[in-house]
């Protein structure tokens, strides 16, 4: 899915789009939501909507390095 979106952005010439481009909001949400899908069934605290608290929880649980979370936020 991510590759499909990337190809479409390049085709349309909007790779620097803050929402859809590399490092954009959608990419950050994708990372957090992937962890929610993988771990959320066993960790109810990850079953929340706002992505920033999810990223903080991932750092607290050492599932994502704190440096990476700071870079994403």
PDB file of N, CA, C and O in Angstrom:
ATOM      1  N   UNK A   1       0.822  -1.177   0.000  1.00  0.00           N
ATOM      2  CA  UNK A   1       0.000   0.000   0.000  1.00  0.00           C
ATOM      3  C   UNK A   1       0.873   1.250   0.000  1.00  0.00           C
ATOM      4  O   UNK A   1       0.632   2.194  -0.753  1.00  0.00           O
ATOM      5  N   UNK A   2       1.896   1.239   0.863  1.00  0.00           N
ATOM      6  CA  UNK A   2       2.779   2.395   0.954  1.00  0.00           C
ATOM      7  C   UNK A   2       3.486   2.655  -0.378  1.00  0.00           C
ATOM      8  O   UNK A   2       3.622   3.806  -0.793  1.00  0.00           O
ATOM      9  N   UNK A   3       3.927   1.613  -1.032  1.00  0.00           N
ATOM     10  CA  UNK A   3       4.593   1.764  -2.317  1.00  0.00           C
ATOM     11  C   UNK A   3       3.637   2.298  -3.371  1.00  0.00           C
ATOM     12  O   UNK A   3       4.025   3.125  -4.196  1.00  0.00           O
ATOM     13  N   UNK A   4       2.417   1.843  -3.356  1.00  0.00           N
ATOM     14  CA  UNK A   4       1.399   2.318  -4.291  1.00  0.00           C
ATOM     15  C   UNK A   4       1.170   3.819  -4.120  1.00  0.00           C
ATOM     16  O   UNK A   4       1.105   4.557  -5.103  1.00  0.00           O
ATOM     17  N   UNK A   5       1.049   4.265  -2.875  1.00  0.00           N
ATOM     18  CA  UNK A   5       0.859   5.687  -2.603  1.00  0.00           C
ATOM     19  C   UNK A   5       2.075   6.477  -3.078  1.00  0.00           C
ATOM     20  O   UNK A   5       1.935   7.535  -3.693  1.00  0.00           O
ATOM     21  N   UNK A   6       3.268   5.959  -2.790  1.00  0.00           N
ATOM     22  CA  UNK A   6       4.501   6.624  -3.212  1.00  0.00           C
ATOM     23  C   UNK A   6       4.597   6.780  -4.713  1.00  0.00           C
ATOM     24  O   UNK A   6       4.978   7.843  -5.204  1.00  0.00           O
ATOM     25  N   UNK A   7       4.259   5.745  -5.440  1.00  0.00           N
ATOM     26  CA  UNK A   7       4.290   5.820  -6.908  1.00  0.00           C
ATOM     27  C   UNK A   7       3.283   6.844  -7.434  1.00  0.00           C
ATOM     28  O   UNK A   7       3.571   7.586  -8.372  1.00  0.00           O
ATOM     29  N   UNK A   8       2.119   6.873  -6.828  1.00  0.00           N
ATOM     30  CA  UNK A   8       1.094   7.820  -7.250  1.00  0.00           C
ATOM     31  C   UNK A   8       1.532   9.264  -6.981  1.00  0.00           C
ATOM     32  O   UNK A   8       1.285  10.152  -7.797  1.00  0.00           O
ATOM     33  N   UNK A   9       2.172   9.492  -5.854  1.00  0.00           N
ATOM     34  CA  UNK A   9       2.670  10.833  -5.543  1.00  0.00           C
ATOM     35  C   UNK A   9       3.722  11.283  -6.540  1.00  0.00           C
ATOM     36  O   UNK A   9       3.711  12.426  -6.999  1.00  0.00           O
ATOM     37  N   UNK A  10       4.630  10.377  -6.871  1.00  0.00           N
ATOM     38  CA  UNK A  10       5.674  10.704  -7.843  1.00  0.00           C
ATOM     39  C   UNK A  10       5.055  10.983  -9.213  1.00  0.00           C
ATOM     40  O   UNK A  10       5.481  11.895  -9.921  1.00  0.00           O
ATOM     41  N   UNK A  11       4.061  10.199  -9.575  1.00  0.00           N
ATOM     42  CA  UNK A  11       3.402  10.379 -10.865  1.00  0.00           C
ATOM     43  C   UNK A  11       2.734  11.750 -10.945  1.00  0.00           C
ATOM     44  O   UNK A  11       2.775  12.415 -11.980  1.00  0.00           O
ATOM     45  N   UNK A  12       2.124  12.156  -9.845  1.00  0.00           N
ATOM     46  CA  UNK A  12       1.425  13.442  -9.814  1.00  0.00           C
ATOM     47  C   UNK A  12       2.366  14.605  -9.511  1.00  0.00           C
ATOM     48  O   UNK A  12       1.962  15.766  -9.577  1.00  0.00           O
ATOM     49  N   UNK A  13       3.633  14.292  -9.174  1.00  0.00           N
ATOM     50  CA  UNK A  13       4.597  15.348  -8.903  1.00  0.00           C
ATOM     51  C   UNK A  13       4.363  16.082  -7.594  1.00  0.00           C
ATOM     52  O   UNK A  13       4.673  17.268  -7.480  1.00  0.00           O
ATOM     53  N   UNK A  14       3.821  15.387  -6.611  1.00  0.00           N
ATOM     54  CA  UNK A  14       3.569  16.030  -5.319  1.00  0.00           C
ATOM     55  C   UNK A  14       4.287  15.298  -4.186  1.00  0.00           C
ATOM     56  O   UNK A  14       3.743  15.143  -3.093  1.00  0.00           O
ATOM     57  N   UNK A  15       5.504  14.855  -4.456  1.00  0.00           N
ATOM     58  CA  UNK A  15       6.254  14.089  -3.465  1.00  0.00           C
ATOM     59  C   UNK A  15       6.616  14.924  -2.240  1.00  0.00           C
ATOM     60  O   UNK A  15       6.945  14.367  -1.193  1.00  0.00           O
ATOM     61  N   UNK A  16       6.562  16.252  -2.354  1.00  0.00           N
ATOM     62  CA  UNK A  16       6.892  17.088  -1.203  1.00  0.00           C
ATOM     63  C   UNK A  16       5.653  17.480  -0.396  1.00  0.00           C
ATOM     64  O   UNK A  16       5.713  18.387   0.434  1.00  0.00           O
ATOM     65  N   UNK A  17       4.548  16.807  -0.635  1.00  0.00           N
ATOM     66  CA  UNK A  17       3.302  17.060   0.081  1.00  0.00           C
ATOM     67  C   UNK A  17       3.481  16.686   1.555  1.00  0.00           C
ATOM     68  O   UNK A  17       3.882  15.563   1.864  1.00  0.00           O
ATOM     69  N   UNK A  18       3.187  17.618   2.464  1.00  0.00           N
ATOM     70  CA  UNK A  18       3.424  17.390   3.899  1.00  0.00           C
ATOM     71  C   UNK A  18       2.572  16.263   4.470  1.00  0.00           C
ATOM     72  O   UNK A  18       2.964  15.619   5.444  1.00  0.00           O
ATOM     73  N   UNK A  19       1.424  16.026   3.878  1.00  0.00           N
ATOM     74  CA  UNK A  19       0.560  14.955   4.381  1.00  0.00           C
ATOM     75  C   UNK A  19       0.913  13.616   3.747  1.00  0.00           C
ATOM     76  O   UNK A  19       0.986  12.599   4.436  1.00  0.00           O
ATOM     77  N   UNK A  20       1.132  13.616   2.436  1.00  0.00           N
ATOM     78  CA  UNK A  20       1.268  12.351   1.725  1.00  0.00           C
ATOM     79  C   UNK A  20       2.699  11.989   1.347  1.00  0.00           C
ATOM     80  O   UNK A  20       2.978  10.825   1.059  1.00  0.00           O
ATOM     81  N   UNK A  21       3.611  12.959   1.341  1.00  0.00           N
ATOM     82  CA  UNK A  21       4.979  12.715   0.903  1.00  0.00           C
ATOM     83  C   UNK A  21       5.795  11.946   1.926  1.00  0.00           C
ATOM     84  O   UNK A  21       5.316  11.654   3.021  1.00  0.00           O
ATOM     85  N   UNK A  22       7.045  11.616   1.563  1.00  0.00           N
ATOM     86  CA  UNK A  22       7.939  10.893   2.475  1.00  0.00           C
ATOM     87  C   UNK A  22       8.115  11.660   3.779  1.00  0.00           C
ATOM     88  O   UNK A  22       8.404  12.857   3.771  1.00  0.00           O
ATOM     89  N   UNK A  23       7.939  10.962   4.899  1.00  0.00           N
ATOM     90  CA  UNK A  23       8.047  11.592   6.200  1.00  0.00           C
ATOM     91  C   UNK A  23       6.842  12.429   6.582  1.00  0.00           C
ATOM     92  O   UNK A  23       6.858  13.134   7.591  1.00  0.00           O
ATOM     93  N   UNK A  24       5.809  12.349   5.783  1.00  0.00           N
ATOM     94  CA  UNK A  24       4.610  13.140   6.034  1.00  0.00           C
ATOM     95  C   UNK A  24       3.715  12.522   7.098  1.00  0.00           C
ATOM     96  O   UNK A  24       4.000  11.463   7.656  1.00  0.00           O
ATOM     97  N   UNK A  25       2.640  13.218   7.348  1.00  0.00           N
ATOM     98  CA  UNK A  25       1.708  12.808   8.401  1.00  0.00           C
ATOM     99  C   UNK A  25       1.186  11.393   8.175  1.00  0.00           C
ATOM    100  O   UNK A  25       1.082  10.608   9.118  1.00  0.00           O
ATOM    101  N   UNK A  26       0.861  11.072   6.939  1.00  0.00           N
ATOM    102  CA  UNK A  26       0.313   9.745   6.668  1.00  0.00           C
ATOM    103  C   UNK A  26       1.330   8.647   6.976  1.00  0.00           C
ATOM    104  O   UNK A  26       0.962   7.574   7.455  1.00  0.00           O
ATOM    105  N   UNK A  27       2.601   8.912   6.703  1.00  0.00           N
ATOM    106  CA  UNK A  27       3.638   7.919   6.978  1.00  0.00           C
ATOM    107  C   UNK A  27       3.796   7.702   8.487  1.00  0.00           C
ATOM    108  O   UNK A  27       3.982   6.574   8.946  1.00  0.00           O
ATOM    109  N   UNK A  28       3.720   8.791   9.247  1.00  0.00           N
ATOM    110  CA  UNK A  28       3.808   8.696  10.709  1.00  0.00           C
ATOM    111  C   UNK A  28       2.623   7.900  11.248  1.00  0.00           C
ATOM    112  O   UNK A  28       2.790   7.028  12.101  1.00  0.00           O
ATOM    113  N   UNK A  29       1.437   8.199  10.751  1.00  0.00           N
ATOM    114  CA  UNK A  29       0.249   7.465  11.175  1.00  0.00           C
ATOM    115  C   UNK A  29       0.355   5.991  10.806  1.00  0.00           C
ATOM    116  O   UNK A  29      -0.063   5.124  11.573  1.00  0.00           O
ATOM    117  N   UNK A  30       0.912   5.708   9.638  1.00  0.00           N
ATOM    118  CA  UNK A  30       1.069   4.331   9.175  1.00  0.00           C
ATOM    119  C   UNK A  30       1.932   3.532  10.152  1.00  0.00           C
ATOM    120  O   UNK A  30       1.610   2.390  10.481  1.00  0.00           O
ATOM    121  N   UNK A  31       3.021   4.133  10.611  1.00  0.00           N
ATOM    122  CA  UNK A  31       3.914   3.449  11.550  1.00  0.00           C
ATOM    123  C   UNK A  31       3.178   3.134  12.850  1.00  0.00           C
ATOM    124  O   UNK A  31       3.203   2.001  13.329  1.00  0.00           O
ATOM    125  N   UNK A  32       2.526   4.144  13.412  1.00  0.00           N
ATOM    126  CA  UNK A  32       1.797   3.942  14.661  1.00  0.00           C
ATOM    127  C   UNK A  32       0.679   2.934  14.531  1.00  0.00           C
ATOM    128  O   UNK A  32       0.487   2.095  15.412  1.00  0.00           O
ATOM    129  N   UNK A  33      -0.063   3.010  13.436  1.00  0.00           N
ATOM    130  CA  UNK A  33      -1.193   2.100  13.251  1.00  0.00           C
ATOM    131  C   UNK A  33      -0.735   0.674  12.983  1.00  0.00           C
ATOM    132  O   UNK A  33      -1.426  -0.277  13.348  1.00  0.00           O
ATOM    133  N   UNK A  34       0.417   0.517  12.355  1.00  0.00           N
ATOM    134  CA  UNK A  34       0.943  -0.838  12.150  1.00  0.00           C
ATOM    135  C   UNK A  34       1.224  -1.505  13.498  1.00  0.00           C
ATOM    136  O   UNK A  34       0.890  -2.672  13.706  1.00  0.00           O
ATOM    137  N   UNK A  35       1.837  -0.757  14.399  1.00  0.00           N
ATOM    138  CA  UNK A  35       2.087  -1.293  15.746  1.00  0.00           C
ATOM    139  C   UNK A  35       0.779  -1.541  16.487  1.00  0.00           C
ATOM    140  O   UNK A  35       0.668  -2.509  17.240  1.00  0.00           O
ATOM    141  N   UNK A  36      -0.209  -0.678  16.282  1.00  0.00           N
ATOM    142  CA  UNK A  36      -1.507  -0.899  16.929  1.00  0.00           C
ATOM    143  C   UNK A  36      -2.127  -2.204  16.448  1.00  0.00           C
ATOM    144  O   UNK A  36      -2.705  -2.945  17.243  1.00  0.00           O
ATOM    145  N   UNK A  37      -2.015  -2.489  15.168  1.00  0.00           N
ATOM    146  CA  UNK A  37      -2.574  -3.739  14.632  1.00  0.00           C
ATOM    147  C   UNK A  37      -1.843  -4.960  15.181  1.00  0.00           C
ATOM    148  O   UNK A  37      -2.460  -5.972  15.515  1.00  0.00           O
ATOM    149  N   UNK A  38      -0.529  -4.849  15.269  1.00  0.00           N
ATOM    150  CA  UNK A  38       0.280  -5.983  15.711  1.00  0.00           C
ATOM    151  C   UNK A  38       0.163  -6.211  17.216  1.00  0.00           C
ATOM    152  O   UNK A  38       0.034  -7.350  17.663  1.00  0.00           O
ATOM    153  N   UNK A  39       0.207  -5.138  17.995  1.00  0.00           N
ATOM    154  CA  UNK A  39       0.286  -5.247  19.460  1.00  0.00           C
ATOM    155  C   UNK A  39      -1.002  -4.894  20.191  1.00  0.00           C
ATOM    156  O   UNK A  39      -1.162  -5.244  21.360  1.00  0.00           O
ATOM    157  N   UNK A  40      -1.916  -4.212  19.525  1.00  0.00           N
ATOM    158  CA  UNK A  40      -3.115  -3.696  20.183  1.00  0.00           C
ATOM    159  C   UNK A  40      -4.017  -4.760  20.783  1.00  0.00           C
ATOM    160  O   UNK A  40      -4.714  -4.490  21.761  1.00  0.00           O
ATOM    161  N   UNK A  41      -4.023  -5.954  20.228  1.00  0.00           N
ATOM    162  CA  UNK A  41      -4.849  -7.021  20.774  1.00  0.00           C
ATOM    163  C   UNK A  41      -4.398  -7.462  22.153  1.00  0.00           C
ATOM    164  O   UNK A  41      -5.209  -7.906  22.966  1.00  0.00           O
ATOM    165  N   UNK A  42      -3.095  -7.339  22.417  1.00  0.00           N
ATOM    166  CA  UNK A  42      -2.532  -7.751  23.701  1.00  0.00           C
ATOM    167  C   UNK A  42      -2.295  -6.578  24.639  1.00  0.00           C
ATOM    168  O   UNK A  42      -2.065  -6.768  25.833  1.00  0.00           O
ATOM    169  N   UNK A  43      -2.349  -5.368  24.100  1.00  0.00           N
ATOM    170  CA  UNK A  43      -2.065  -4.172  24.890  1.00  0.00           C
ATOM    171  C   UNK A  43      -3.188  -3.154  24.684  1.00  0.00           C
ATOM    172  O   UNK A  43      -3.116  -2.340  23.763  1.00  0.00           O
ATOM    173  N   UNK A  44      -4.217  -3.188  25.520  1.00  0.00           N
ATOM    174  CA  UNK A  44      -5.372  -2.304  25.358  1.00  0.00           C
ATOM    175  C   UNK A  44      -5.027  -0.813  25.370  1.00  0.00           C
ATOM    176  O   UNK A  44      -5.768  -0.007  24.807  1.00  0.00           O
ATOM    177  N   UNK A  45      -3.917  -0.440  26.001  1.00  0.00           N
ATOM    178  CA  UNK A  45      -3.539   0.978  26.024  1.00  0.00           C
ATOM    179  C   UNK A  45      -3.200   1.497  24.635  1.00  0.00           C
ATOM    180  O   UNK A  45      -3.249   2.704  24.396  1.00  0.00           O
ATOM    181  N   UNK A  46      -2.858   0.603  23.721  1.00  0.00           N
ATOM    182  CA  UNK A  46      -2.560   1.019  22.348  1.00  0.00           C
ATOM    183  C   UNK A  46      -3.833   1.181  21.517  1.00  0.00           C
ATOM    184  O   UNK A  46      -3.766   1.621  20.369  1.00  0.00           O
ATOM    185  N   UNK A  47      -4.957   0.842  22.066  1.00  0.00           N
ATOM    186  CA  UNK A  47      -6.220   0.915  21.332  1.00  0.00           C
ATOM    187  C   UNK A  47      -6.860   2.292  21.484  1.00  0.00           C
ATOM    188  O   UNK A  47      -7.995   2.421  21.943  1.00  0.00           O
ATOM    189  N   UNK A  48      -6.113   3.306  21.093  1.00  0.00           N
ATOM    190  CA  UNK A  48      -6.589   4.687  21.161  1.00  0.00           C
ATOM    191  C   UNK A  48      -6.435   5.335  19.793  1.00  0.00           C
ATOM    192  O   UNK A  48      -5.660   4.867  18.959  1.00  0.00           O
ATOM    193  N   UNK A  49      -7.168   6.401  19.570  1.00  0.00           N
ATOM    194  CA  UNK A  49      -7.134   7.062  18.272  1.00  0.00           C
ATOM    195  C   UNK A  49      -5.949   8.001  18.055  1.00  0.00           C
ATOM    196  O   UNK A  49      -5.285   7.902  17.024  1.00  0.00           O
ATOM    197  N   UNK A  50      -5.660   8.909  18.992  1.00  0.00           N
ATOM    198  CA  UNK A  50      -4.593   9.890  18.722  1.00  0.00           C
ATOM    199  C   UNK A  50      -3.237   9.207  18.532  1.00  0.00           C
ATOM    200  O   UNK A  50      -2.836   8.373  19.345  1.00  0.00           O
ATOM    201  N   UNK A  51      -2.545   9.563  17.465  1.00  0.00           N
ATOM    202  CA  UNK A  51      -1.319   8.854  17.115  1.00  0.00           C
ATOM    203  C   UNK A  51      -0.135   9.262  17.993  1.00  0.00           C
ATOM    204  O   UNK A  51       0.736   8.433  18.255  1.00  0.00           O
ATOM    205  N   UNK A  52      -0.078  10.502  18.451  1.00  0.00           N
ATOM    206  CA  UNK A  52       1.064  10.928  19.267  1.00  0.00           C
ATOM    207  C   UNK A  52       1.155  10.167  20.587  1.00  0.00           C
ATOM    208  O   UNK A  52       2.251   9.749  20.961  1.00  0.00           O
ATOM    209  N   UNK A  53       0.058   9.969  21.305  1.00  0.00           N
ATOM    210  CA  UNK A  53       0.147   9.136  22.509  1.00  0.00           C
ATOM    211  C   UNK A  53       0.537   7.687  22.195  1.00  0.00           C
ATOM    212  O   UNK A  53       1.202   7.035  23.000  1.00  0.00           O
ATOM    213  N   UNK A  54       0.131   7.192  21.044  1.00  0.00           N
ATOM    214  CA  UNK A  54       0.527   5.829  20.639  1.00  0.00           C
ATOM    215  C   UNK A  54       2.040   5.774  20.473  1.00  0.00           C
ATOM    216  O   UNK A  54       2.682   4.841  20.955  1.00  0.00           O
ATOM    217  N   UNK A  55       2.610   6.759  19.800  1.00  0.00           N
ATOM    218  CA  UNK A  55       4.057   6.780  19.602  1.00  0.00           C
ATOM    219  C   UNK A  55       4.790   6.873  20.940  1.00  0.00           C
ATOM    220  O   UNK A  55       5.818   6.226  21.135  1.00  0.00           O
ATOM    221  N   UNK A  56       4.255   7.682  21.862  1.00  0.00           N
ATOM    222  CA  UNK A  56       4.863   7.773  23.198  1.00  0.00           C
ATOM    223  C   UNK A  56       4.829   6.420  23.908  1.00  0.00           C
ATOM    224  O   UNK A  56       5.815   6.016  24.524  1.00  0.00           O
ATOM    225  N   UNK A  57       3.701   5.723  23.822  1.00  0.00           N
ATOM    226  CA  UNK A  57       3.598   4.397  24.449  1.00  0.00           C
ATOM    227  C   UNK A  57       4.585   3.418  23.824  1.00  0.00           C
ATOM    228  O   UNK A  57       5.176   2.597  24.526  1.00  0.00           O
ATOM    229  N   UNK A  58       4.763   3.500  22.513  1.00  0.00           N
ATOM    230  CA  UNK A  58       5.708   2.612  21.839  1.00  0.00           C
ATOM    231  C   UNK A  58       7.134   2.871  22.322  1.00  0.00           C
ATOM    232  O   UNK A  58       7.920   1.937  22.475  1.00  0.00           O
ATOM    233  N   UNK A  59       7.459   4.125  22.558  1.00  0.00           N
ATOM    234  CA  UNK A  59       8.791   4.451  23.088  1.00  0.00           C
ATOM    235  C   UNK A  59       8.930   3.949  24.522  1.00  0.00           C
ATOM    236  O   UNK A  59       9.966   3.389  24.883  1.00  0.00           O
ATOM    237  N   UNK A  60       7.895   4.144  25.343  1.00  0.00           N
ATOM    238  CA  UNK A  60       7.938   3.687  26.740  1.00  0.00           C
ATOM    239  C   UNK A  60       8.138   2.180  26.820  1.00  0.00           C
ATOM    240  O   UNK A  60       8.828   1.684  27.712  1.00  0.00           O
ATOM    241  N   UNK A  61       7.537   1.461  25.892  1.00  0.00           N
ATOM    242  CA  UNK A  61       7.629  -0.006  25.887  1.00  0.00           C
ATOM    243  C   UNK A  61       8.848  -0.511  25.112  1.00  0.00           C
ATOM    244  O   UNK A  61       9.047  -1.715  24.954  1.00  0.00           O
ATOM    245  N   UNK A  62       9.655   0.436  24.635  1.00  0.00           N
ATOM    246  CA  UNK A  62      10.874   0.132  23.875  1.00  0.00           C
ATOM    247  C   UNK A  62      10.587  -0.653  22.594  1.00  0.00           C
ATOM    248  O   UNK A  62      11.403  -1.459  22.146  1.00  0.00           O
ATOM    249  N   UNK A  63       9.423  -0.402  22.022  1.00  0.00           N
ATOM    250  CA  UNK A  63       9.077  -1.002  20.737  1.00  0.00           C
ATOM    251  C   UNK A  63       9.588  -0.137  19.595  1.00  0.00           C
ATOM    252  O   UNK A  63       9.848  -0.635  18.500  1.00  0.00           O
ATOM    253  N   UNK A  64       9.731   1.147  19.850  1.00  0.00           N
ATOM    254  CA  UNK A  64      10.361   2.096  18.932  1.00  0.00           C
ATOM    255  C   UNK A  64      11.381   2.884  19.747  1.00  0.00           C
ATOM    256  O   UNK A  64      11.087   3.290  20.871  1.00  0.00           O
ATOM    257  N   UNK A  65      12.563   3.105  19.206  1.00  0.00           N
ATOM    258  CA  UNK A  65      13.535   3.907  19.956  1.00  0.00           C
ATOM    259  C   UNK A  65      13.002   5.319  20.208  1.00  0.00           C
ATOM    260  O   UNK A  65      12.354   5.911  19.345  1.00  0.00           O
ATOM    261  N   UNK A  66      13.282   5.845  21.392  1.00  0.00           N
ATOM    262  CA  UNK A  66      12.830   7.183  21.743  1.00  0.00           C
ATOM    263  C   UNK A  66      13.286   8.230  20.742  1.00  0.00           C
ATOM    264  O   UNK A  66      12.552   9.172  20.444  1.00  0.00           O
ATOM    265  N   UNK A  67      14.504   8.065  20.219  1.00  0.00           N
ATOM    266  CA  UNK A  67      15.011   9.005  19.221  1.00  0.00           C
ATOM    267  C   UNK A  67      14.113   9.024  17.996  1.00  0.00           C
ATOM    268  O   UNK A  67      13.788  10.091  17.476  1.00  0.00           O
ATOM    269  N   UNK A  68      13.712   7.852  17.534  1.00  0.00           N
ATOM    270  CA  UNK A  68      12.842   7.767  16.363  1.00  0.00           C
ATOM    271  C   UNK A  68      11.494   8.434  16.617  1.00  0.00           C
ATOM    272  O   UNK A  68      10.967   9.132  15.751  1.00  0.00           O
ATOM    273  N   UNK A  69      10.946   8.216  17.799  1.00  0.00           N
ATOM    274  CA  UNK A  69       9.663   8.825  18.143  1.00  0.00           C
ATOM    275  C   UNK A  69       9.797  10.342  18.156  1.00  0.00           C
ATOM    276  O   UNK A  69       8.916  11.044  17.660  1.00  0.00           O
ATOM    277  N   UNK A  70      10.887  10.855  18.716  1.00  0.00           N
ATOM    278  CA  UNK A  70      11.096  12.313  18.729  1.00  0.00           C
ATOM    279  C   UNK A  70      11.220  12.848  17.308  1.00  0.00           C
ATOM    280  O   UNK A  70      10.711  13.927  17.005  1.00  0.00           O
ATOM    281  N   UNK A  71      11.887  12.112  16.443  1.00  0.00           N
ATOM    282  CA  UNK A  71      12.025  12.538  15.051  1.00  0.00           C
ATOM    283  C   UNK A  71      10.678  12.548  14.328  1.00  0.00           C
ATOM    284  O   UNK A  71      10.418  13.423  13.502  1.00  0.00           O
ATOM    285  N   UNK A  72       9.828  11.577  14.641  1.00  0.00           N
ATOM    286  CA  UNK A  72       8.515  11.494  13.995  1.00  0.00           C
ATOM    287  C   UNK A  72       7.563  12.584  14.486  1.00  0.00           C
ATOM    288  O   UNK A  72       6.672  13.016  13.756  1.00  0.00           O
ATOM    289  N   UNK A  73       7.758  13.019  15.715  1.00  0.00           N
ATOM    290  CA  UNK A  73       6.850  14.021  16.264  1.00  0.00           C
ATOM    291  C   UNK A  73       7.466  15.385  16.181  1.00  0.00           C
ATOM    292  O   UNK A  73       6.851  16.367  16.596  1.00  0.00           O
TER     293      UNK A  73
END
